[in-house]
Amino acid sequence: MKKTMFARLAALCAFGAGSGLLHAQVSTYDATSGVLTIPSVSVGGTSYTNVTLQGDAQMVFALQGATTQTPAAPGVASYNAATKLLTLPAVKVGELTYVNVTLRDTGQYRFTLQEATPLAADTLAGVKALLAAIDAQFATQVPGAARMQHADACYLHDGRSRDWLMAENDGNPAALQARDAYRIGQQTLNVQVLAVRQLSNADGSTRVEVDVQYDQRFVDGSMDVHVRQTLVTGSTHGTPRCATPQSGSSWRLLGDQRLVSVAVRARNLRTDMFDATRTPPLTTTTFRREVRWLISDPMGHARYAIVTGPLLIGGKVYQRSFKFLSPRVMRSAPEMSGKVGNHLNWRDEDTFRICDVQGNASGTPPSAVAADCAGFGASSDNWGFSSSSPSANADLTFANLGMVPGATYVFAIHDDDGWKTVNGQAARTPIATYTAVLDKLPYSFVQMATAGPQGERHPRLSFGGLSLAQVHANAMSVTPAPMNMSWNAPAAPDGRVYRVLQAHEFFSGPKLGNAAGVLYPGYRHLKLSYPASTATSFSGMPVTPLLADMGGKTTVEFALHYVDRNDNEIAASVTLR
């Protein structure tokens, strides 16, 4: 499509032929205002967000505004300073989409349209048909072994391959049925193509890849927005790490091809603590606002990660990096023996943990250049502030941490020995680099303390009339019994819909034979359960006996997690010591 067709389309939209719906990862052209809005643009090693260009009647665009992104992250579009070309994978104009759009900078950041291609109708139809077929799988039930029938043999998404996901289903189909029950009756909406790539493979075959974004609505009233997926048709020969490529004219899921999954999640947490190590036993309640960086690598591609994002302190933007260690390393590396986090039974899919430094009692994770994983171990996956008094002063303390809503975090994924030495990553090259966005900050302490179902907005757990002392006695028993758990649903201050994600039982303790007070090496236990997404009770909450080779339960936790399906969480826990 050349400039005349673009102008003709603009004219159609000006007369009401398109709605101009804005999606987070697609550039949009508003024919009424003449403004081209680009979510982000990469310019060499720099990136900019909220880029706007003002167009005139001749389709000449002048740069209007842009915000420097710190740290830099891959943009939706790219600008090549040598060729003066601005390349946009897709532009939405009303209800229509154009792909592989290029504009040339003629000087002073004034751009003329060079090329654009209308999205092929059969491509869009094929994409929508595939997504509709997946919806059909969940029309009346959660699919079992057939759930991956629409995935290519080279499928890899969030660090999980097709074979891995099929094995997960085969290993515990009942758990997956319960976990995914909320998806029964799901509807896929607002399908938007983000990019189309026509590729030639090394063996002479070809493929077409399509990046797509969509929303999913669930019958429990929740919605997952801006879901990203990559689809493919043709041959997947040459796909990295795939020994069994697939070929065919059908559209199939290819996945994001990420080696690990990364996410940034805002969480509000209420914790009721019963501490029997005190005399008399002490019961306390604390509230916490935190941001979690969730890195999971079930297939074992990485050893550590460096996560970098912005902090806004005193009106200035700073970059801060943390160093995260793989559970595989914490579990089995000789250097980790006896260090904090040296649980001998970490699961492969457990999240990476932040490395520490000597004597760090501040609650602030050390910077990546100072962290000493091999020297002092790794523990949490989050940073925040806890208070027994959910007040404005507590909110000020959290605000002073400097975390920024809408921030993009860069995850540099490493599979080398840089974790063994302080700043050992400095001379190392990551095997992959990904990004994730913090949608928002956790709700304020003051917001969550305002009148809700029980005088505040957090869920609160109870156990069939048992006191916390009785719950503690049962959890520490040689022969514990399952418990009935109930709670109130949270009340989000902004009206967002939160639904139950999961409940869990967790405990940890030292290895049998450790000296008194020595917690590592040790063991941990995490058991997930899946109440219905709108439930307020769950019968038979598991309570597991002490593991073999474990010297005792140091900490026990029962918790409930609510999410809005977009990486925001409200949780409640009962912790026992």
N, C-alpha and C positions, 0 to 999 in steps of 0.2 A: 504494500500500500504506500503510495507516495503522498506528498503534501496535499494535493487536491482532494484525495479521498478522506484524509484526516479532517480537512476543513469541512467537507460535506457531512461527515459524521457529527462534527461539532454543531453544525447547523441543525441536524436532526434532533440532537439532544437539547438544543436551545428551545426547540418547540415541544419539549416534553416527552421525547422518545426514550429517555433514560432517567434513572433515579439518582445516579451519582453516589451510591452507597460506598462508604469508606471502609476499607479493610486494613488491618494493621500492617500487612506485609506486601501490599500491592500499591503501586503508584496510581494516582487518580488525576484525571483531567476534568475540571468543572467548566463546561462550555459557557455557562452564564457569566462567570467571573473571569474566565480565561486563565485560571490558576492551575498549574500543574504541581501537585503535591507529592513529594518523594519521601517515604519514611526515613531512609538513610542512604548515604552515598559514601563509598570508599574512594579516597584519593591517595594513592600510594599507601604509605603506612599510617595515614590519618583517616578519620571518618567523621561524618557530619550527620546530624539528625534533623528532622523537621525542615527539610529543604523545600523551598517554594520558588517556582519560576512563574513570572507573569507573562502570559502570551498576548499577542495582538492579533489583528484581523488577518495578517499575513503569516500567522503561525511562527512568529519570531518570539523567542522567550528570553526574558531578562531575569537574572538571579535577584530574588527579593529577600531571601533570608535563609540562614542555616545556623545550626548550633554545633559547636565542636563537641565530639563525643569523647569522654574520658572514662576508662581507657578506650582506645580505638577498637572497633569490632567490624567484622565483615558487613558491608552495606547491602541493602536491597539492590541498589544500582552502583555503577562504578564509573569513574571519570579517569580517562587516560590523558595525562598532561602532555605526552609526546604527540599523540594523534589528535588531541583536542576533541575526542569523542566521549560523549556521555551515553552509556548503554543502560537501558532499562529492560529487564527481562519481560515485564508485562506492564501495561497501562490500562486501567479501567476507565472507560468513557461511557457514562450512563450504565446501561445493561450489557454493553459489549466490551470485549477485551482484545487488545492488540499486544502481540508478543514481539520480542527482539526489536525493540524500538531504539533507534539511535538518533542523537542530536549532535550537531557539530558546533563547537565554540568558535565563533567568528571573531572573537576579541572582546575583552571587557566582560566576559561571562554572559555574552548574548548568543543564544543557541538557535540554530535553524534545524527543522526536522529533516533527517536524511532518509530514514526508512522505518517502516512499521508493517507488520503482517497481521491481518485479521486472524484471530484464533479459529482454526478449522472447526466447522460444526461437528464433523464426525469425531474429532478429538474430544470436544466437550461432551458429546453424547456418550462416548466410550467411558470417560471418567465418571460421569453421573451414573451410568449403568452399573459399573463396578461397585460404587459406593451404595447404590440401591440394593445390589445383591448381598452385600454385607449386612445391611439393615434387615433384609429378608431372613438372614440366618438367625437373627435375634427377635424375629416377629413374635414368637410364642414361647421360646425357651432359649437357654444358653447352649450354643452348639458345643459338642464335645470334641472328638478327634477331628471333625470336619472343619473346625474353626479356622484352620490355616489353608483351606482349599483354594483361596483366592490369592495366596502369597506365592511369589516366584521362588524357585529353589535357591536363589541368591539373596532372599529377603534377609535384611538385618536392620533392626530398629531399636534404638535405645539400648544397644549392646546385647541384643537378644536375637538369635537367628531363628529361622523357621524350625529347624530341627530342635533347637533348645526349647522353644515354646511348645512344640508337640510333646517333648519328653516331660515338660512341666505338667501338661495336662494328663499324661499317662501316669505320672507319679502320684497325683492327688486330685483326681477329677472332681470329687465332692467339694473340695475347698475352692476350686475355680468356679464351680457352679454357684456357690454361695457368694464368692467375691464379685462375680459379674452379673448377679441377678438383676441389679438396677438397670442393666442395659436392655432387658427384655422390652420390646416395643420402641426402641430408640428410633429417632428420626434424624437424618443428616440434612442440614439446611445450608443455605448461603455458600454454595460451592463456588470457589474462586480459583482459577488457574493463576499461578504465580510465575511460572516459567515453563518453556518447552525447549527441549534439547534434542536435536536430531544428530545421532552419533554413528560413527563407523567403528566397528570392532576390528581387532588385529587379525581375525580369521576371515575378514571380508564380509561378515554379516553386519547387520545394522540394527539399531534400536531407536526408539523414541522414549525419552523420559519426560515426565510431567510432574512438576511440583505443584501441589494443590493445597488449598486451605479451606476449611469448612467448620461449621458449628454442629454440635450434636445435642439434641434435646431428649431428655429422659422423662419417663412417665412420673417419676417422683418429684418433678418440678425443677430439677437442676439442669444446668446446661454447661457443656464444655465448649468454650469458644476458641476460635482460631487454632483448631487442630491442624497440624502440618503432616503431610504424607507425600511420598514420592511413588508414582506409578510408572509402569513400563510396558511397552509392547515391542515385539521383535525378539532378538537374542540378547541374553545377558552374559555372553561369552566375554571374558576379560574382567569381570567384576572382581575387585580385590578380595582375596581370602575366600573365594567361592570356587570349589573344585568341580561342582556339578551344575553348570549353567543350564538354563532352560530357554527354549525357543518356541515361538508361536505368535499368532496374530492377536490373541486375546490380551486384554488389559489385565495386569497383575500388580499386586502390591510389591514394591521393591524396598520400601523403608528408607529411613534417613541415612543408612549405612554408617551410623556412628558406632564406634567401638565400645563406648560406655554411655550410660545415660547421665545427664546432668540436669539439675533443676535448682531453682532458688525459691524457697517457700517462707512466707511470713506466717508466724504462729503465735497465737495467744494460748497460754497454758495456765490452768489452775492445778495446784498440787496440794493434796491433804497428806500430811506426813505423820506417821505414828512411829516414834523412835523409842524402842524398848531398851536401847543401850543406856538410856538416861534413867536416873532414879529420883523420883518416880518417872514412869514413861511420859514422854512429852508429845503432845499433839499440836501441830502448827498448820497454818494454811498460808501458802505464798502464791503470788501471781507473777507471771513472766511474759514479757514481750521479747521475741527473738526472731532472727532470720536464720534459716537453715540452708546449707549448701549440700545438696543430696547428689552424691556421685556413686553409681553402682556399676560394677563390672563383673557380672556373673560368669563371663566366658574367659576371664583371666588375661586380658590384653595389657593391663597397666599395673605399675607398682606405686606410683604416687601422682599427684596433680598439684599444680600451682593455680590458685584461683585469685583473680585480680578484679577489683572493682573500685568505684569512686566513694570517697567520704567527703562530706561537705561540713567543714569546721571553720567557724569564724568567717563565714562568707567566702572561703576559698575551697577549691576542689583539690583533693589529694587522691593519689592512687594508693591502695593498700592491698597487699597480697598475703595469702595464707597458704600453708603447705599441708596437703592432705595425704594420708598414708592408706594404702590398700589393706583391707582386712586379711588378705592372704599373707602379706608381709608381716603384719602384727601377729598372725597365728603361727608362722613357721620359720621366719628368718632368725638365724642364730643370734644376730645383733639385738633382737628384740626380747630375748629371753629374760624374764623377770622385770621388764620395763612396763610402765603404765600402758594398758591396752593389750597386753600379751595374753589374750584369751586363746586357749588351745583349740577351741571349736567354733571360731568365727565361721559363719556361712559365706560361701562365695558371693552371694548377692547382697550381703550387708554393705552399708554405706562406708565410704572412706571417712577417716577421722583426722582432726587437726593436730599437727605435731606441736609440742610444747617446748619450753625452756626451763632451766633450773629455777626453782623457787618462785614460779609464777602463781601468785595468789590473787591476782587482780581480777580474774574472770575475763580478761581481754586476751584473745589469742595472739601469740607473737607473730611478727611479720615473717614472711617466707625466707627472708635473708638471714634471720636470726634463729629460726626454729631448728631444734636439734632432735630429730626423730629417733635416731639410734641411741642418743644419750638419755632422753627423758620420756620417750614414748609419745602416744597420741590418745586422745579421749573423745571429745565431743565433735559434733558436726554443725555447731551453731554458735551464735554470738548474740547476746542480748542483756537484759537486766531483769532481776527478780526483786520483788518487794512484798512485804507482808501488809503494806499500806498502799492500796491502789489510788494514789493521789497525783495532783498536778506536779508535785516535786519529783515523784517517781518518773513521770513522763518527761520532765526536763532532763533527768539523768539519762534516760534512754535517748532523747534527742541529741544530747551532747556526744553520743557515740558517732554521729555523723552519717548514718546510713540514709540512702537516698531512694525514695520511691521511683519506680520506672528505670532504675539503674540497670545497665547491661554488665554482666560479669563474664569475664573471659576465663575459660577453663583450659589450661595447657596440660595435656595428658602425656605422662612420661612412662616409659618402660626401660629404665636404666637404673644405675646405682647412685644417682644423685641424691637420693633420700638418706644415704648413709653418712653424709657429711654436712655440716652447716653450710648453707648456700651452695650445695653440690650441684644444684640445677643450673647454676649460672653458665656453665660451659656445655650444657646439654641441649639437645634439640628434641622437642616434644614429637611424639608420633602422631598427634592430632591436636587440633585446637577447636574448641566449640564455644558457643555463647548461650547464655540464658538470662532472662529478664526478671527482675523482682517486680511483680505486678504492683504491689503496694506495700506499705509498712503495716505491721500488725496494728490492730485497733489500740487506741490509747488506753491506759489504765483507767482513766476517768470515764471514758466511754463504756468500758466493760463493767464498771462498778455501778453504773446507773441502773435504775430499777428494771429488773428482768423477772423471769419466772420465779426465782427464789431470792429476790433482792439484788441480783447481779445477772450478768448475761452469759456466764460460763455454764456448761453442763456440770452437774454434781453427781457423783457416783454413790450408790448405796447397794448393800448386799443382803437383801432379804431380811432386814431387821438386825443383822449382826453389827456389833460395835466394831470399831477399828481394832480394839484389843482382841476380839474374837477372830476377825479376819487375819490378824497377825498370827495368832495361835494356829489357825488352820494352815496358813501358808508355810509355817515353819515345822509343821507336823511331819512325822515319818510317813504317815498315811493320810495325806490331805484329801479333802472331798471337793468336788466341783461346787461352785456357788452360783446362785442366781443374782444377776446384776441388773440394776435399773438406774435410770437417770432422767433428767429433763433435757429437752432439746435446747441448744443455745439460741440466743436472740441477737443476731448481728446488728450492730448499731446502724448500718447503712441499708439494711433490708435485704442484703444478699441471701440467696438460698444456700444453706449448708446442709449436707446430708452425711450420714454415717459412712465412713470409709472402712473402718475396721476397729476391733478391740484387740488388746494384746495382754498377755502375761509375760513378764520378764523377771529374771533374777540372775544374779552373778555372785561369785564367791571364789575363794582361793582353791588351788589344787590341794588335794589331800597330801599331807606331809610337809606343807609349807610351815615355816616358823611362825609363831604367834604374831599376828598383825601384818604379815606379809601377804599381800593380795595377789601378787603375780609371780609366776604364771598362775592363771586361773581359768575358770569356765564361765560361760554365759548361756542363758536359755531364753529364746524368744519364740513364743507361740502365738500366731495370729488367728483370730476368729472373725467371722463376718456376720454380724447381725444384719437384719434387713435395713435398707438405707433410711427408712422413716421410723424405725423401731425406737422404743424408749425402754426396752428391757431385753434381756438375753438370758436364757436358761442354760445352766450347765457350763458356766465360765470355767475353763480348765484351770486346775491348780496342780502343778506337777511336782512329784517328789524330788528330793535332792538327787543330782546326777551322780553316777558312779565316778569315783576318783575326785569328787568334789568335797572339800573340807567343811563346807557349810554355806548357807545362804547369807551373804552380807547385806544385800539389798534386794527387795522384792517390789515389783510394781505391777499394778493393774491399771490399764489406761484405755481411754476411748478417744477416737479421732474423728472429727467432723471436717469435711473439706467442701469448698465451693466448686470443685472439679477444675480449678484454675490456679493451683499452687498456693492457695490461702487456707489456713487451718485454724480451727479452734479445738482445743483438746482439754481433757481432764484426766488426772491420774491420782491414784492412791499409792503412796510409797511407804514401805515398811522396812524398819531396821531393827 
